Amino acid sequence: MTTHMRRSLGVLDNVVIAASTTAATTSIGIGFGLTAGIVGLHLPIVMALALVPVACIAGAYIRLNRVEPNAGNTYVWVGRSLNPWLGFLCGWVMTVSMVLFLAYTTTVTGSALLALGGQLGLHSLGGLELEPGSTLQSTLVGLVLLVAAMLTAAVGVDVAARFQRVLLIFEYLVLLGFCGYGLFVGDQPFSLDWLNPFDIPSAAAFAQGMVTAVFCYWGFDAAFSMAEEVRDSHSAARSGIITLAAVLGLFLLAAFAFQRVLPLDEMADHGAEGLVYFGDALATSPLTLLPMIALTFSAVASLQAGVLPTVRGMFAMSRDRTLGPVWSRVHPRYGTPAAGTILLGALAIAVCLVALAIPTVPDLINATVNAIGIVVALYYGATALAAASRFRAQLRTGLRDALVAVVLPVVGALILFTLAGYLCWTYWSGVDHYEVDAHNGWFILSVPAFMVVSGLVVAAYAKWVRRAPYFHRNPSPAPATTVATMTGATE
């Protein structure tokens, strides 16, 4: 089998994959109500402020991709610029986070389908009462879609991108239509306090709200994971910027619209079905079906899109022999790491079954978002520090270069580290015992702790048993991904 993936993506395809991974509709549909329950009527300013560190991180990704485009991105960049152990841990927690995300999205997708069935009059099947809030039922339905998404991703990334493009266009049209309408007809008076972050109930609420908002932007970096399958690897920067600009616009529009239409208590009480409840407040049947269909489409698209960058990261790790060879096998016909895609889907299915220990979908969402949000903040920050380290010579070339290449990435990293550290402290000090409960701080912290500890074990095995060259020299790009090859290769 070949070890070179097929270059078949254009800029638009890459934007679609990154936007689908970010899943703005899902974040708005189930995340805004949950976030409002934390920060009150300050969604617009929290979503805007969260972009500040994310934009600094995006700048780091852009500059690093410019000199070293690689499917492993953070894993390679941090390992080369800072430390191989830290680089491997970043790659590992990124992978495990996405596996958890796939498991969580599988359940969310199943829940959305069950809710859509309920709106269409399907309330029971074979005598069984269908409950969208049931983790068991939602997971079983979602698993069918996970298998379908996995097989589509294995067949070809261009096929997946075309499918996601249709879903994304429908989602965004529904969001723009409903949120634009709600912005003008809502009867909740606009207040400048919505833009005052100092009026958020507490520092802990601000930190948790910011980490949750950063999680909503998570996925823009999928554009850089596809760098070895884009015709021009350096166009990943444009894809990332376009994705962030699009989701920022949608987040702000939706945040203002939600608060114009719904009182705070209604937003918080209907967090997991926020978009559907918002649509019900604005329209009557059959138009009320559109937000539910958009949410379902978003969940399906993010399910498939989540597979793509994760397998590409594992491809890069396997190429360095830090993971087994199965992850770097490229199918001779489809030009994708098909075997790794199937195996990743199997891992996600296993996690889905373990997650059944959390009985309700809202609790599963809460636990997953908080745990992954902490990890995302940490590895985004590490990527920014890698950029600052690699380009530190720019401090002597001029104020603008120093600001963009070093200062802003460090600022972004410090903001994220501070938020994640403070949130970890509040989770640790807020309880005095451990239990498997989505609201138990020790349980939430045990998830990122498990990621780090398991990563150290796998890293030790890779270094001393596999004798991966990644740990014995500065990690360098594989021959297939050097800048000369990447910029000159065409399909």
N, C-alpha and C positions, 0 to 999 in steps of 0.2 A: 504493500500500500504506500501511496505517496504521503509525504509529510507537509506538502504545500497546499494551503486552502485556496479555493478558486476565487479570483477577483471578479465579482459580478455586481457589486453595489455602487450606485451613484450617491450623490449628496442627499437627495430626497429620500432614498431608501434608508440611509443611515439616520436621518432625522426621524423618520417614521419609527424605526426600531428604538431609538433613544426616547422618543416621546411616549411610545407604548410602554417601555420599561418604567418611565417616570409615572405613568398612569394617573394623569391629572384628574380625570373623571372619577376614578376610584378614590383618590385622596379627597376630592371635594365631596363625593357622595357619602363616604363613611367616616372621613377624618375631620371635617370641619365642625360637625356637631360635638365630637369628642374633644377637639381642641377648644371650642367655645366653653365647654364645661370646665376647662382648666384656666383659661385667661379671660373669660367673660367676653364682653363685646369689644374685643381688641384684635379680632382676627386680621383685619387689613394691615395694621401696623406690624403685627407679629410675622405675617407672611412676607411683608416687605423687608423687615429687619433680617429675617433668616436668609434672604438672598445675599446680604453683605458678605458673610463668611463664605457662602457657596460660590459667589462670584470670584472671590479671591482664590478659592481652590480651583475654579474653572480656569483661571489665568495660569495657574501652575500646570494643570493638565495640558493646556494649549502649548506652552513653551517646552514642556518635556516631550510631548508628542512630535513637536517640530524637529527635535534633534534625535529622537529615538522612538519612532512609532513601533508599538509592540502590542500584541493581543493581551499580554500579561500586565500592561501598563503599571499600576501601582506596585505590584509584586516585583517587577524588574527595576523600576525607577528607585524605589526605596532601598532595595537590596544593593543596587550599584552605588547610590549616593550616600547612604547612611550606614546600613548594616545588613548583611544577608539574613540573619535571624529575624530582624525586624521586618525585612522585606517579605520573607516567607510567611510570617505571622499575618501581615497585611493581606497577602494573597489568600491565606487560609481562612481568615475571618470573613473576607469578602465572599468566598465560596460558601461557607457555612451559613452566612447571613442570607444569601440568595436561596439556598436550599430551604431555610426557614420561611423566607418570603414566598417561595413557590407553594409550600405547604399551606401557609396562611391564605394565599390567593386562591388556591384550590378550594378551600372551604368558603371563602367569600364568593367565588364564582358560583358554587353550588347553591349558596344561600340566595344569591341574586336570581338564579334560575327558578328556584322554588317560589320566591316572592313574585316573580313575573308570572309563573303559573297560577299563583293565587289570584293575581289581578285579572287573569284571563278566565277565572272560574274553576281552575283545577285545585281543589282544596284537599282531596284525598285520592289515594291510588291503591286499589285492591283492599279497601277497608282501612288502610293506614292513613292517619291524619298527617298531612304534609306541614312541617313546621320550619320556616326559613331560619328561625333562631336556634335550631337544633344542630349542634356540631356534627353529630353522627350522620344525620340525613344530608346535610350540606356537603360534608366531606365525600360521602359515597357518590353523590351526583357530580361533584367537582372532579373526582378521580377520572371519570369518563372523559371529561374535557381535557384533563391534564395529559392523558395518554394520546388523545388526538393532537394536541398542541406539540407534544414531544415528537410524534411521528412526522408532522409537517416540518418541524425545525430540522429533523434529520435528513429529510429529502432535499432541502435546499434553502439557503438563507434568502435568496431572491424570491422564492415562492412565499416564504413566510412574510417578507416585507410587503409584497403585493397584497396579501390577505389582510395584513394589519393596516395598510393604507385605507382600505375601504371602511374598516371599523373605526379608524381614527377620524376620518372625515365626518362620519355620522355623529360620533360622540361630540366633536367640537361644534358642529352645527346646532345640536340640541342644547349644549351648554350656552352657546352664544345667544340662542333664541330665548331660552327660559330666563337666564340670568339678566340679559339685557331688558327683557320685559319686566322682570321683578324689580329691577333697579328703579324703574319709573313709576310702577303702580303700587309698590309696597307702601304700607301705611305707618311703618315704624319711623319716627323722625330721625333724620341724620344728626349725628352729634360729633363735634370735634374731639370728644373724649375717646372716640374709636381710634384716633391717631395718637393717643397719649400713652406710651408704654409705661410711664411712671404711675399710672392709675391701675395697673394690673395688681390683683390682690396680694401677691407676695413674691419674693425673690425665687422661691421654689417653683411657684406657678409659672413665672417668667421663664425659668430655665427649662422646665418640662415642656412648655409651649414652644419654645425656640427649638428644642431638640426634635419635637414632633414635626415642626414646620420644616426643619432641615431634612427630616425623613421624607417629607412630601416631595422635595426636590431631588431626592436620591434616584439615580437612574440616568441622569444626563450623561454620566461617564460611560454609559454603554456605547456611545458614539466612538469612544477611543478604543474600546475592546474590539470593535469591528475593523480596526485600522488595516489589518492584513487581508481584508476581503473587500475593501473599497478601492476603486480604480486608482484614485489618488489618495494615498494615506494621509496627506496633510489636510485634506478636506474635512477630516474628523473635527477640526477646530470649528469650522463653520457650522457643522451639524450640531455640535455641543452648544454653541452660542444661540443658534436658532431655537433649539429645544428649550433652553432656559428662558429666552425672551417670550416664547409662546406660553409656557406654563405660568410664568409670572403674571402675564396679562390675564390669563384665565383665573388664576388664584385671586387676584385683586378684584376682578369683576365679580366673581362668585362670592367673595367675602362681603363686599358691600351689598350685593343683592340679597344674600341670606339674611343679613342684619336689617335690611329694609323691609323684608317680608315676614320674618319670624321673630318673636320675642325670645330672649335668652333662654328662658326655661324650656320652651318648646324645642329650640336647637339642641340643648344639652340632653333633653329626655329622649330625643329621636336621633341620637348621634349615628348609630350604625345604619340607619335608613334615612339619613338627612336629605339626600337629593330627592328621594321619592316623596318624602313628606313635603319638601319645598315645592315639588311639582304639583302635588295635590292641592296646595294652598293657592296655586296660580291658575289651574286649568281644571277642566272636567274631562271625563272619559269620552273618547279614546285618547285624547292628547296626553293624559296623565301616564299613559304607557311609555311615552317617549323617554323620560328620564330613566325609567327602569331598564328599558332596552339599552340605552346608552351606558348605564352602569354595568350591565351584563357584558356588553361588547368590550368595555374597558378592561374588565376582569379577565375576559378570555384573551384579549390582546396582550395584557401584561403577563399572563401565564406563559404564553408562547415566547414573548420578548425576553422574559427573565431567564429562559433557558439559554438563549443565544450568547450573551456576554459571559455568562458563568462558564459555559463549556469552553469558550475561547480562552478564558483565564487559566482553566485547568489544562488546556492544550499547551499553553506557554510553560506551565509548571512541569508538565510531563516532558516537554522538549528539553528542559534542563535536568531531567531525571530526578526531580524532587517529588514527583508523583509517578505512578506506574505507567507503562507504555501504552495501555489501552486508551488513555486520554488524548494521545497525539496521533492516533491512527485516523487517517483521512480516507473516506470512502472514495474509491477510484471513479465511480460514476457520478456521485452527487457533489463531490468536492467539499464535503463537510466532515467534521469529527462525529460521524453518525453513531459509532459505538459509545463514545463518551456521552452523547446526548441521551441515548437510551438508558445508560447507566445512571446518569444524573436524575432522570425521571424516576427510576426505581428508588433512588435514595429519597427523593421528595415524597414518594408514596409511603415509604417507611416512616418518615417524620409525620406525615398526615395521620397515620394510625396511632403514633405515640401521642399526638396533640389531642386525640379524643379524650384524654384525661381532663381537658378543660371543657366543661359541659355546654357553654353557650358561645355563640359566635361573637357577640360584643366583647366578652371577656378574653377570647382568643386574640381578637384584634388588639385590644389594649395591651396585653402582655407582649405580643410580638412587636408592635410598633415601639414600645418603650425600650425593649431589649435591643432590637436592631438599631434604633436611633442612636444609642450610646456608641455602638460599634462603628456605625457609619461616621459619626463625628470624629472618632479616634483615627480611623484609617484615612479619611479625607485630610485630617490635620497632618498625618505623617507624610502624605503625598506632597503637601504644601512645603513642609520642611525639607523634603528631598529636593524640590525645585530651588528653594532658597540656597541650599548647600551647593547644588550643582552650578548655579549661576551667580555665586557670591562675588565672582570677579567683576560683575556688572556694577558693584558698589563704587568702583573707581572710574567708570566710563561716563557717568553723567547722572543727574538727578532723576530724570524720567526712567532710565533703564534700571537704576537702583530701586526706585519705587515699585515698578511693575514686576521686576524679576525677583526681588528679595523681600522688600518691606511688606508689600501687600500679602504675599503668601504667608509670611510669619504672623502678620496680624490675624489673618483668617484662621490659621492653626491655633493661635492663642485663644481666640474667641471660642472655637469649638472645644478645645481642651478644658477651658474654664467651665463652659456649660455642662459638658459631660461629667467633669469631676464633681461639680456642685450637685448635679442630679444624682450621681452615685452616692454621695454623702447623705443626701436626704433619704434615699431609699434604704441605706444601711442603718441610719439612726432612727428611722420612722417605725420600726417594728422590733420586737424582742424575741421572735421565734420564726422558724422556717415552716412553710407549708406550701403545697402546690395550689397556689391561688393567684389569679391575675393581678390582685391588688397587694400582694405581699412583696415588700421591697427586696427581701433576701432571695425570693424566688426569681424576681426579675433580674437581679444581679447575677444569679447563678448561671444564667444563659450565656452572657458574654464571658464569664469566668470559665465556663466549660469550653467555649471557643478557643480561648487563649491557652488553657492547659492542654487540650487535645492538639492544638497547633504545635506546641513545644515538643510533644511526644512524636508527632509525625515528622517534624523538622529534625529531631535527633536521629530518627530512623533513616531519613534521607541523607543526612551527613555521614553517619558512621556505618550504616549498612549498605545503602545504595551508593555511597561515596559520590554523591552528586557534585559535579564541578562548581555548581552555584555557590557552595559554601567554602570553597577552597581558593577562590579568586573573586575579583569584582565581577558580578554577573554582567554578561555582555549579551547583546542581541544575537540570536541565532543567525547563521548565514543567510537564511531566507528573509530576514527582516532588517538587514542593514539599510541605511538610508538610501544608498545607491540603488539597491535592488528594489526597494519599496517604491521609489519615485519613478523608476524606469519600467517596472513590470506592467504589462497590460494583458488583458484576457485575449 
